[in-house]
């Protein structure tokens, strides 16, 4: 090959590389961001190893194109895609992990939530002691174990299942490497935490959901008619694209934005309030920012989510991660053990009453589980519903907190059931639910 031809080939390669980088840069940015953020949270918040996270949590296309490194002393993780782009996530105690930008000063001080852990001499779920041995005559325990075990076949990538009946754990199983103390990411189950914070604020008389959303930038345009109620029901009419497989509003928000609640704030109408249901993580982060507006200081806001909900019902393993501005990422970044996620379901099962203490008004459950217009009976106020029969073999009074990759907390009032499933992939939840419910309905008589 002549020098002239070789030079031409090199020029073509360089031009091709420039083309790929230019056109794929936003995608690479998000891929590296996901990998770095997830690695940092898994290692420093959940206490897993680099090797485990790299082999499992980050080992799916296209995220596995990124190469990660962890700095244990600095508590940070970096991810690079072919050396073309590098993203960094840092861990902040109390706030979890967050992706940083180029101009971020890591020496910047930050506020963190003040936590209160109380111990009680009561069995789970209301205390720290082991639950009392209880056998229910209406439960076929052998069949229940078989139903749970089926969901741990390798195809399903299940990590934890917890079944609670009448406040008693009747089934509990974990995959290798996990146990009852393992913190797991709930992804969008965190939305239901955010919605509940709004419910508690209303129960305490600090707001009314029918109030206009307190957003100053909307005061002088048609968006001023949007209510907190519209936002809770994902029915504001605002533009939003929730697509995790492409560059979209949600991926840009989670992996590029410093203040995630502002992203939805700047969107315009594509529909009308109360007439255009559209699932939006941006809406939930806007609600997180709105909740901040009811406090005189940022410290009060950070403390409140824990003091008036999370720690108050003993969900002491939970951390809600915050964005770079220190606002809770209420759409996606709640970590807790399956047992603590189950406590949240039990709180709803008992209509806001936690062992005699009313955390929020009982009427909030009825409100939050009432179907949103145009959602076909699938959605309430930051809670998914079965009112439209989406799970045909499960009771229609079932509702759930749902998250990416098949995270679920199901609440079935008519069966006095709370079911938690955590994993890395979606499964056939209708089959899963019916298999469990059938064993609870079993009657030896």
PLY file of the C-alpha trace (Angstrom):
ply
format ascii 1.0
element vertex 445
property float x
property float y
property float z
element edge 444
property int vertex1
property int vertex2
end_header
0.00 0.00 0.00
1.42 3.36 -1.05
1.87 6.19 1.42
-0.75 8.19 -0.45
-3.34 5.44 -0.12
-2.44 4.86 3.53
-2.82 8.55 4.25
-6.22 8.52 2.54
-7.34 5.53 4.61
-6.25 7.27 7.82
-8.13 10.41 6.83
-11.27 8.36 6.17
-10.93 6.64 9.56
-10.48 9.96 11.35
-13.46 11.48 9.55
-15.57 8.43 10.36
-14.56 8.69 14.02
-15.42 12.39 14.09
-18.80 11.60 12.51
-19.56 8.89 15.08
-18.53 11.07 18.02
-20.48 14.07 16.74
-23.69 12.17 16.08
-23.49 9.74 18.98
-22.11 12.11 21.63
-25.47 12.68 23.40
-26.08 8.93 23.46
-22.58 8.21 24.77
-23.11 10.90 27.40
-26.21 9.17 28.69
-24.71 5.67 28.52
-21.64 6.73 30.48
-23.81 8.70 32.88
-26.06 5.71 33.61
-23.07 3.43 34.16
-21.19 5.82 36.46
-24.26 6.76 38.49
-25.45 3.19 38.93
-21.96 1.99 39.85
-21.51 4.73 42.45
-24.90 4.09 44.05
-24.48 0.32 44.05
-21.02 0.43 45.66
-21.29 3.33 48.09
-24.99 3.35 48.96
-26.01 -0.30 48.63
-22.64 -1.74 49.67
-22.12 -4.06 46.71
-18.77 -4.74 45.11
-17.46 -3.25 41.90
-17.20 -6.72 40.38
-20.78 -7.67 41.25
-22.19 -4.43 39.87
-20.13 -4.62 36.70
-21.16 -8.23 36.08
-24.84 -7.80 36.91
-26.38 -4.35 37.24
-24.43 -2.66 34.42
-24.06 -5.71 32.21
-26.79 -5.12 29.63
-26.69 -3.44 26.21
-25.92 -0.72 25.47
-24.79 0.25 29.01
-22.17 -2.52 28.98
-20.28 -0.55 26.33
-19.05 1.67 29.15
-15.97 0.82 31.23
-16.12 1.78 34.91
-13.59 2.64 37.57
-14.19 3.24 41.28
-12.22 5.42 43.67
-12.96 4.08 47.13
-11.21 6.89 48.96
-12.94 9.68 47.07
-16.19 7.68 46.91
-16.66 8.26 43.22
-17.13 6.25 40.04
-16.21 7.11 36.46
-17.41 5.53 33.23
-15.93 5.86 29.78
-17.30 4.75 26.42
-14.39 3.72 24.17
-12.35 6.50 25.76
-14.39 9.04 23.79
-16.33 10.44 26.73
-16.08 10.09 30.51
-18.72 10.78 33.16
-18.22 10.91 36.92
-20.58 10.30 39.82
-19.81 11.14 43.43
-21.35 9.87 46.65
-22.65 12.41 49.18
-23.56 11.03 52.59
-27.31 11.23 53.16
-27.97 12.29 49.57
-26.65 9.27 47.71
-24.80 9.41 44.41
-25.09 12.06 41.73
-23.56 12.74 38.33
-21.44 15.87 38.31
-20.76 18.38 35.57
-17.41 19.71 34.37
-17.69 22.92 36.35
-18.74 21.27 39.61
-16.51 21.97 42.61
-16.29 18.75 44.63
-15.24 20.68 47.71
-18.64 22.41 47.77
-20.44 21.86 51.07
-23.94 20.41 51.04
-26.84 19.89 53.40
-28.00 16.38 54.19
-31.13 15.04 55.91
-31.15 14.62 59.66
-32.27 11.08 60.42
-33.93 9.71 63.54
-33.90 6.00 64.17
-36.12 4.74 66.94
-36.12 1.16 68.19
-39.21 -0.58 69.48
-39.59 -3.94 71.20
-42.17 -5.08 68.68
-41.97 -7.69 65.95
-41.76 -6.78 62.26
-43.28 -4.73 60.68
-43.75 -2.34 63.61
-40.48 -3.04 65.36
-37.07 -4.60 65.13
-37.80 -8.02 66.61
-38.44 -11.17 64.63
-42.08 -11.68 63.82
-44.10 -14.08 65.94
-44.65 -17.53 64.48
-48.13 -17.46 63.00
-49.78 -20.06 60.79
-52.83 -19.11 58.77
-55.27 -21.89 57.95
-56.19 -20.24 54.66
-52.62 -20.28 53.31
-51.19 -23.24 51.42
-47.57 -22.62 52.36
-46.13 -25.37 50.15
-47.97 -24.06 47.10
-46.95 -20.51 48.00
-43.29 -21.51 48.18
-43.58 -23.17 44.77
-45.17 -20.05 43.29
-42.40 -17.87 44.71
-39.65 -20.25 43.58
-40.93 -20.21 39.99
-40.19 -16.50 39.84
-36.52 -17.14 40.66
-35.79 -19.07 37.49
-32.77 -17.49 35.79
-34.89 -16.06 32.98
-36.70 -13.72 35.37
-33.67 -12.16 37.10
-35.64 -11.84 40.34
-33.68 -10.66 43.38
-36.29 -10.62 46.11
-39.90 -11.59 46.77
-41.73 -10.82 49.98
-45.36 -11.76 50.65
-47.15 -10.29 53.68
-50.62 -11.42 54.75
-52.38 -9.82 57.71
-49.11 -8.10 58.73
-47.21 -11.41 58.76
-44.47 -12.47 56.35
-45.76 -15.69 54.82
-43.06 -15.99 52.14
-39.63 -14.41 51.66
-36.87 -15.37 49.27
-33.69 -13.74 47.91
-31.33 -14.58 45.09
-27.66 -15.33 45.76
-25.81 -12.30 47.11
-28.90 -10.67 48.63
-30.76 -10.92 51.92
-33.27 -9.02 54.05
-30.73 -6.25 54.69
-29.90 -5.59 51.01
-30.84 -2.15 49.75
-32.46 -2.21 46.33
-33.30 0.57 43.90
-37.04 1.04 43.49
-36.73 3.27 40.42
-40.20 4.72 39.81
-41.65 3.19 42.96
-40.11 6.35 44.40
-42.88 8.32 42.65
-45.35 6.90 45.15
-43.15 8.18 48.00
-43.23 11.65 46.42
-46.99 11.55 46.00
-47.38 10.50 49.62
-45.30 13.48 50.77
-47.85 15.71 49.03
-50.60 13.77 50.78
-48.99 14.31 54.18
-48.58 18.03 53.49
-52.30 18.18 52.69
-53.22 16.16 55.79
-51.26 18.68 57.86
-53.09 21.61 56.25
-50.03 22.95 54.45
-51.60 22.68 50.98
-54.65 21.51 49.04
-54.17 19.37 45.95
-56.78 21.41 44.11
-54.61 24.52 44.54
-52.91 25.93 41.47
-49.34 24.66 41.22
-47.09 27.24 42.94
-44.77 27.77 39.95
-43.77 31.39 39.46
-42.77 30.94 35.81
-46.33 29.86 34.99
-48.05 32.86 36.57
-48.50 34.84 33.35
-49.38 32.14 30.84
-52.03 29.46 30.33
-50.07 26.95 32.46
-51.17 28.94 35.53
-54.37 26.84 35.47
-52.50 23.60 36.21
-53.26 22.28 39.69
-51.21 20.09 42.01
-53.95 17.52 41.43
-53.26 17.56 37.67
-49.56 16.97 38.33
-50.20 14.15 40.80
-52.35 12.38 38.22
-49.86 12.95 35.35
-52.69 14.80 33.66
-51.34 18.33 33.24
-51.31 18.41 29.44
-47.63 19.35 29.40
-45.25 17.94 26.82
-43.08 15.02 27.92
-41.48 11.96 26.31
-40.77 9.03 28.65
-38.57 6.74 26.53
-35.66 4.91 28.16
-34.43 3.32 24.94
-33.60 6.59 23.19
-32.48 10.13 23.91
-35.66 11.58 25.36
-36.89 13.98 28.00
-36.49 11.42 30.78
-32.98 10.22 29.89
-31.72 13.78 29.41
-33.24 14.76 32.76
-31.79 11.84 34.74
-28.31 11.91 33.23
-27.70 15.48 32.09
-29.72 17.83 34.31
-28.47 19.53 37.48
-31.98 20.49 38.66
-34.33 17.73 37.55
-37.52 19.39 38.73
-37.01 22.32 36.38
-37.11 20.20 33.22
-40.88 19.65 33.24
-41.43 23.21 34.42
-40.13 24.56 31.11
-42.33 22.35 28.92
-45.35 23.73 27.06
-48.85 22.40 26.55
-49.54 19.64 24.04
-52.94 18.89 25.58
-55.29 20.15 28.27
-55.24 19.66 32.05
-57.41 16.78 33.23
-57.83 15.56 29.65
-54.39 14.36 28.57
-52.84 11.65 30.71
-49.14 11.21 29.98
-46.71 9.36 32.24
-43.87 11.70 33.15
-40.93 11.35 35.53
-40.38 15.07 35.02
-43.76 15.77 36.58
-42.82 13.87 39.73
-39.53 15.75 40.12
-41.46 18.98 39.65
-43.68 17.83 42.54
-40.53 17.25 44.61
-39.47 20.83 43.93
-42.99 22.05 44.71
-42.87 20.31 48.09
-39.69 22.29 48.79
-41.64 25.55 48.39
-43.66 24.84 51.55
-40.62 25.08 53.81
-38.63 28.10 54.94
-35.29 26.37 54.47
-33.77 23.61 52.39
-32.80 21.75 55.56
-36.45 21.58 56.61
-37.36 20.14 53.21
-34.64 17.49 53.41
-35.59 16.51 56.95
-39.35 16.39 56.34
-39.44 13.47 53.93
-37.74 11.36 56.61
-39.21 12.75 59.81
-42.84 12.72 58.65
-42.85 9.56 56.54
-39.77 7.43 55.97
-38.26 7.22 59.46
-41.65 7.60 61.09
-42.68 4.16 59.85
-39.25 2.63 60.39
-38.01 2.61 56.79
-34.54 3.32 58.13
-32.73 1.65 55.25
-34.21 4.09 52.74
-32.26 6.83 51.00
-33.83 9.15 48.43
-30.99 10.40 46.27
-30.80 14.07 45.35
-29.76 15.98 42.23
-26.85 18.42 42.11
-29.05 21.21 43.50
-29.91 19.05 46.50
-33.52 18.32 45.50
-34.83 14.78 45.95
-35.04 12.86 42.68
-38.55 11.78 43.61
-39.17 10.14 40.26
-36.56 7.43 40.37
-33.88 7.21 43.04
-35.28 5.63 46.19
-33.23 2.79 47.74
-34.46 0.51 50.54
-34.61 -3.11 51.63
-37.58 -5.16 50.39
-38.88 -5.29 53.97
-38.87 -1.50 54.16
-40.55 -1.20 50.75
-43.17 -3.57 52.16
-43.73 -1.26 55.14
-44.71 1.46 52.68
-47.28 -0.89 51.15
-48.61 -1.78 54.59
-49.02 1.91 55.41
-51.40 2.18 52.46
-53.12 -1.11 53.24
-53.96 0.36 56.67
-55.11 3.66 55.14
-52.27 5.76 56.48
-52.34 4.35 60.01
-49.04 3.02 61.33
-49.60 1.01 64.49
-51.97 3.62 65.89
-50.34 6.74 64.45
-52.13 8.36 61.51
-49.40 9.38 59.05
-51.86 10.82 56.53
-55.65 11.04 56.31
-57.40 7.81 55.40
-59.19 9.71 52.64
-55.85 10.14 50.87
-55.78 6.45 49.93
-59.19 6.75 48.27
-57.99 9.83 46.41
-54.64 8.39 45.35
-56.24 5.16 44.08
-59.06 6.82 42.11
-58.53 6.46 38.33
-57.21 9.42 36.38
-59.22 10.62 33.38
-58.02 9.04 30.11
-55.73 6.52 31.89
-58.15 3.63 31.22
-58.27 2.80 34.91
-54.51 2.29 35.12
-53.35 5.31 37.11
-54.29 7.31 40.18
-52.13 9.89 41.96
-48.57 8.57 41.53
-49.93 5.04 41.98
-50.76 2.35 39.41
-54.21 0.72 39.51
-55.96 -2.46 38.41
-59.35 -0.77 38.22
-59.41 -1.35 34.46
-58.46 -5.02 34.80
-54.91 -4.77 33.50
-54.17 -7.89 35.55
-57.26 -9.94 34.67
-56.58 -12.68 37.23
-56.04 -10.29 40.15
-58.67 -8.35 42.12
-59.60 -4.96 40.70
-58.95 -3.29 44.06
-55.24 -4.04 43.61
-52.95 -1.03 43.26
-49.19 -0.83 43.10
-45.99 1.16 43.22
-44.14 0.36 39.98
-40.53 0.76 38.91
-38.24 0.13 35.95
-37.00 -3.45 35.43
-39.96 -4.93 37.27
-39.76 -3.37 40.73
-43.18 -3.67 42.38
-45.05 -3.26 45.63
-48.57 -4.64 45.19
-51.30 -3.82 47.70
-54.47 -5.95 47.60
-56.88 -4.75 50.32
-59.51 -7.45 49.68
-56.90 -10.15 50.39
-55.01 -8.26 53.14
-51.90 -8.74 51.01
-48.73 -6.79 50.30
-46.39 -8.35 47.75
-42.91 -7.03 46.92
-40.91 -8.11 43.89
-37.45 -6.74 43.04
-35.27 -7.71 40.09
-33.55 -6.75 36.86
-36.30 -7.53 34.34
-40.04 -7.39 33.82
-42.00 -10.61 34.27
-45.57 -11.75 33.56
-47.08 -10.08 36.61
-50.58 -11.35 35.96
-49.30 -14.92 36.17
-47.09 -14.03 39.15
-49.96 -12.46 41.08
-52.53 -15.13 40.31
-50.08 -17.85 41.37
-49.62 -16.21 44.77
-53.24 -15.19 45.32
-54.47 -18.72 44.65
-52.35 -20.04 47.50
-53.68 -17.44 49.91
-57.27 -18.28 49.02
-56.62 -21.97 49.72
-58.91 -23.32 52.46
-58.30 -26.74 54.02
-61.94 -26.99 54.98
0 1
1 2
2 3
3 4
4 5
5 6
6 7
7 8
8 9
9 10
10 11
11 12
12 13
13 14
14 15
15 16
16 17
17 18
18 19
19 20
20 21
21 22
22 23
23 24
24 25
25 26
26 27
27 28
28 29
29 30
30 31
31 32
32 33
33 34
34 35
35 36
36 37
37 38
38 39
39 40
40 41
41 42
42 43
43 44
44 45
45 46
46 47
47 48
48 49
49 50
50 51
51 52
52 53
53 54
54 55
55 56
56 57
57 58
58 59
59 60
60 61
61 62
62 63
63 64
64 65
65 66
66 67
67 68
68 69
69 70
70 71
71 72
72 73
73 74
74 75
75 76
76 77
77 78
78 79
79 80
80 81
81 82
82 83
83 84
84 85
85 86
86 87
87 88
88 89
89 90
90 91
91 92
92 93
93 94
94 95
95 96
96 97
97 98
98 99
99 100
100 101
101 102
102 103
103 104
104 105
105 106
106 107
107 108
108 109
109 110
110 111
111 112
112 113
113 114
114 115
115 116
116 117
117 118
118 119
119 120
120 121
121 122
122 123
123 124
124 125
125 126
126 127
127 128
128 129
129 130
130 131
131 132
132 133
133 134
134 135
135 136
136 137
137 138
138 139
139 140
140 141
141 142
142 143
143 144
144 145
145 146
146 147
147 148
148 149
149 150
150 151
151 152
152 153
153 154
154 155
155 156
156 157
157 158
158 159
159 160
160 161
161 162
162 163
163 164
164 165
165 166
166 167
167 168
168 169
169 170
170 171
171 172
172 173
173 174
174 175
175 176
176 177
177 178
178 179
179 180
180 181
181 182
182 183
183 184
184 185
185 186
186 187
187 188
188 189
189 190
190 191
191 192
192 193
193 194
194 195
195 196
196 197
197 198
198 199
199 200
200 201
201 202
202 203
203 204
204 205
205 206
206 207
207 208
208 209
209 210
210 211
211 212
212 213
213 214
214 215
215 216
216 217
217 218
218 219
219 220
220 221
221 222
222 223
223 224
224 225
225 226
226 227
227 228
228 229
229 230
230 231
231 232
232 233
233 234
234 235
235 236
236 237
237 238
238 239
239 240
240 241
241 242
242 243
243 244
244 245
245 246
246 247
247 248
248 249
249 250
250 251
251 252
252 253
253 254
254 255
255 256
256 257
257 258
258 259
259 260
260 261
261 262
262 263
263 264
264 265
265 266
266 267
267 268
268 269
269 270
270 271
271 272
272 273
273 274
274 275
275 276
276 277
277 278
278 279
279 280
280 281
281 282
282 283
283 284
284 285
285 286
286 287
287 288
288 289
289 290
290 291
291 292
292 293
293 294
294 295
295 296
296 297
297 298
298 299
299 300
300 301
301 302
302 303
303 304
304 305
305 306
306 307
307 308
308 309
309 310
310 311
311 312
312 313
313 314
314 315
315 316
316 317
317 318
318 319
319 320
320 321
321 322
322 323
323 324
324 325
325 326
326 327
327 328
328 329
329 330
330 331
331 332
332 333
333 334
334 335
335 336
336 337
337 338
338 339
339 340
340 341
341 342
342 343
343 344
344 345
345 346
346 347
347 348
348 349
349 350
350 351
351 352
352 353
353 354
354 355
355 356
356 357
357 358
358 359
359 360
360 361
361 362
362 363
363 364
364 365
365 366
366 367
367 368
368 369
369 370
370 371
371 372
372 373
373 374
374 375
375 376
376 377
377 378
378 379
379 380
380 381
381 382
382 383
383 384
384 385
385 386
386 387
387 388
388 389
389 390
390 391
391 392
392 393
393 394
394 395
395 396
396 397
397 398
398 399
399 400
400 401
401 402
402 403
403 404
404 405
405 406
406 407
407 408
408 409
409 410
410 411
411 412
412 413
413 414
414 415
415 416
416 417
417 418
418 419
419 420
420 421
421 422
422 423
423 424
424 425
425 426
426 427
427 428
428 429
429 430
430 431
431 432
432 433
433 434
434 435
435 436
436 437
437 438
438 439
439 440
440 441
441 442
442 443
443 444
